[in-house]
């Protein structure tokens, strides 16, 4: 179960069984429940024996060095006793012992009876210990999503974060080119109003893994509807439209909007990352969908890809299909000299929401994005 670069190769369940004192009790309970998926959740079953574990107090008079003293393995059923789940001996909550609320005389009484083989009083007190610890763990899970046993995309907190993203209803799920669960870590940035340029840069840098710079106020031409064009009247005074000077005259059929466009410079990029962001690449639709989902307005967005100077490929004709082969206008360079700087020639127009939706409904080929 150990991941790459981890020091220990032992399964976590073996570490818990051999060295339970190393674990936080809340994480230990989470692990034991994960190992017994058929068991009832803590503090929800009328029969505690159907839960994944049972909590018992240590009952010692010494100062505990850890919150967990021991983990006793599960006991199989026999002719005289029913099966019991693993028992987690805890020191942070007990009715007797050094940290217990009962007088020390009860601790001595319980220890004397256990020494004579009579565990009735200890078992009676442990019924309350189990219930108290179970309720404590259940209460903490309501405020700490990391203690939930459900997968991250199915937990209660996930619903809250999806609502902050604007994807809280089933009809809105799975409509983007990027999985909804990958957006959860950016919920705070999406929920902020107004959405800032710094937030978009932070999201893209985290997703792409390369520096991103945003240039605002790039502007674009917006076409005017025919009803807004200016037209002079004929000699009889008919047919005129928006022809009063100082009030409605417009020269031309389009207007310049200075605040209606932005440009994003991405890079320097490696050649593989560069190709992935080109139309037809693995990241192209994902990045475009993320940008459009973040922006509150239908801005004109251009993406300038900066290719690292050392990764500029030489041109070699091949039968390799795009995007791995050279593509005119995207990844083909005619050069006989060593480049002196990173390449910034490739500028892409980010598809609109409708274009992205259309691309998602058909096979994603290079020709689909030209």
N, C-alpha and C positions, 0 to 999 in steps of 0.2 A: 504493500500500500504506500510505500515511501515514494515521493516524487523525486524528480531529478534534482541533484545538488543537495538533497537532504542528507543529514549525517547518519541517520538510523534507517536500516532496512527492515526493522521488525514491524509487523502489523500493529496498529494502534491498540487493537483489542488484547494482544498479548502483553503490551506494555501496561495496560490498565489492570490486567489480571496479576501481573508480577510486581508492579510498582504503583499501586493505586494512590499512594500519598502524593504523587507528582501531579495529580489532576485536580482541577477545580471541580467541586461537587456538581455544579450545574452542567458542565461539559461532560462529566462522567455519566450523569443521568441521561443526557442527550445521546451519548454513544451507546449505552445499554439499551435504550429504546430503539435505536437504529438497528441493533443486532437482533431485536425481537419484534419485527414489524407486525406479527400477529397478536401481540399483547395489547391490552387496553391502555389508553393514555393515563398518565399519572393523575390522581385525584379525581377520576371520572368513573371508576368502576365500583359497583357495590361489593365486589369481592377483591380485596387487594392481592390475592394470590394470582389473579389474572393479569396483573400489571407486570411490567418488564423487570422490576426490581423491588426490593423491600428495604426500607431504611430502618436501622436499629441504632440505638445510642451506644457509645463506647462505655460510659459509666465510670470512667477512671477519675482518680483524684489528682493526677499529674497535669502539668500544663501541656496541652497537645502541640505538637510541632507542625501539624497539618490538619486540614479540614476533614480528611478521610483517613481513618486508621487502618482499615482493611477492607478487602472485598472477598466475601465468602462465596464459593461457587454454588450454582443451583443444585438442589437436592432432588433426585428422581423419586417418584412415588414407589412405595413399597407396601407390604401388607398392613403395616401399622400407621404409616404416615402418608399424607398426600404430597404431591410434588410441590416444591417451593422454588420461587425464582431466586436469582442471586441476591445476597444481602450486602448492602453497602453500610459499613460501620462508620458513622459520622461522629465528629467531635464538636461541631459548631452549634448544634442544637440538641439538647437532651433535657430530661426531667430530673436526672440525678447526676452525681459527679461534680467535678470542679465548677462547671458552667451551668449546672442545673438549678432550678428555683427551689427544689425541695431541700429540707435540712439534710445535713450530712449523715444523720442517723439513718435515713432511708437508704442512702448509698451503702452503708455498712450492712444494713439488713438484707438488701438485695444480694450483695456479694456473698454474705454468709449462706443464704439459701441456695444460690447458684453453686457454691462449693459443695453443698450436700446433695446436689443433683436436682434441686427444685427450681425450675426456671419459670414458674407460673407468674410470679410477681414481675419479673424482668420482661416477660412476653406481654403482660398487661400494659406496662408502661411504654413498651415499644410500639404498641398500637397507636398511641397518641403521637409518638415521635414520627412514625411513618406518615401519619396524616398531616402533621404540621410541616414537615419537610416537603411533602408532595405539593401541598397548597402553596408553599413559599416558591417552589420551582415553577409551578404553573403561573403564579402571579408575575414572576420576573420575566417569563417568556412573553408576556403581553407587551412588554416595553423593550425587550432586547431581541430583535429579529434573528440574530445569530444563534440563538438557542432553539430555534424552531427546527423540527425534524423534517418538515416539508421541503421539497426542492425550492431554490430561490425564486423561481418563476411561478410558484403555486402558493406561497405563503400569504398571510393576511396583509403584511406590510407591502407586498407587491401590488395588491389592489389599490392601496393608498397612493403609491408612487405612480402607478399608471393613471390614476385620476388626476394627479398633478401634471402629468404629461399631456392630458387630453385624450387618453386612450382607455378610459375606465370602463367602458361598456363593451360587451362582446361584439357588437356590430362594428366597432372601430379597431378590433384586434387584427393583427397580421396584414395590414393594408400597406405597409411600407416595404421598401426593398431591403431594409435592415430588420433583423428580429427585434421584437419589442423588448425582450429581456436585456438586450445590449444598451437600451436607452435608460434603464433604471438608474444607473450611476450618474446620469446627467439630469435627473429630475429637478434638482434645485435650480439649475441654470435655465431649464425650460419653464419653470414656474415663475421666475422673476419677471416683473413687468415694470417698465418696458424691457424687452430683451435687448441685451447689449451686444456690441461688436466684440468686446472682450470675451463674452460667453461663447460666441460662435467660434472664435479663434481657439479657445481652450478645448472645446469639444473636438474640433477637427484635428488639432495637434495630438490629442490623446488617441483618436481613432486611427489616424494615418501614421503617427509615429515620426513626424517630421515638422520642422518649423513652418508656421503659417503666418502671413502678414496680410492684413485687410486694408484696402485702399477705398475709402468712402467717397461719395460725391463724384462718381465717374460719369454719371448722366447718360441719357439716351434720348432718341427721338420717339415721340409718341404720335401716332396718326390721329388726325381729327375725324370725327364722324362727318358724313356729308351734310348733315343738318347744321354743322358748325362752320362750314366753309363760307367765305365771303363771295358774294356774286352781285355784280352791278345790274341794275334794272335796265330794261330796254327803253326805247324812245317813248313808249306809252306809259312807262313807270311800273311795268309789271316784271315779275321774275327776280326782283332784288332780294337779297338775303344778307343780313349782318353787314350792311354797307354804310353804317353811320360812323363817321370818324370820331374817335375818342370814346366810343361806346362798344362797338361790336366788330370792328374791322379786324380781320386776321389775314396776313399775307402768307400764302402757302397752305399746304394741306397737313402740316405736322407742326408739333411744338416741342421745344427742347426742355426736358425735365432734368435739372442738375442733380437732384437728390434721388433719382430713380435707378441708379446703377452702382454696383460695387465690383471690385476686382480682388480676388484672393490669390496671392502668390504662395505656392506650396513648394517647399524644398529648401536646400538641395536634396534631391532624391537619388536613390540607387536606380539602376536600370530596371530591375524587376519591379520596384515600387512605381517607377515612372510608367511602365507598361500597364500595370494594374489599374492606373487612374485614367488611361486612355479609353475612349469609347469602345465598348466591347470587353474591357478588362474586368477583373473580378471586383474591383472597388469602385468602378465608375458610377454605377447606379446607386450603390450604397451611399456614397458621398453626396451625390446629387439629391437623393431622397432626404438625407439628413439636413442638407442646407435648406431645401424647400420647406421642410417641416418646421425648421427653427424660425425662418423669416416670417414676420407678420404681414408683409406686403409682397406683392408679385414684382419683385425687383429684377432688373437685368443683371445677372451674375455671370462673370467670366472667371475662369480658372486658369491661371498661368502656371504651368508646370516647369520647375527649375531642375534640370538634369545636371547631376554632378559632372564636373569637367573630366574627371578620371574615368567615368563610366560611358562617355560618348562612344558608341560603337562605330566601327568602320562599316561601310556599305558592302554587303555581300548578297548578291541575288541568290535566292533559294526557293525551294518549293514548300517551305514551311508555312503553314497557314497563319494568318494573323490571329492574335496579336504578337506571336513570337517572332514572326518574320518582319522585314522592313516594310513600313507603310508610308507612302508618300504623304507629306504634310504632317506626319506624326513622329515617326521614328526612323527616318531615312535622312542621312547627312552626307553630302558630297564635300569632302575636305581632304586636303593633302598636307595640312600643317597641324601641328599639335595645338589644340585649343588653349587659349589663354585665360578663359573664364568659364563659368557655368553657363549652360545653354538655357536661354529664356524665350525661345522662339515659339514654343507651342502654347497657344492660348485657346482654351475651349469655352464654349458657351454652355452653361449648365442648363440641362433640359427643364422645361416647365413641368408643372404637376401633371398636366394632361399627357405630355409626352412620356413621362416616367410611367404613368398608369398604363399607357398603350404598350410600352416596352415590356412591362411585367406580364402582359397577357399573351405574349408570343415568344418563341425561342429567341434567346439573346445571342444574336450573331453580330459580327462587325457591321454588316450591311444595314442592320436595323438602326444604327445610330448615325449614319451618314446623312 
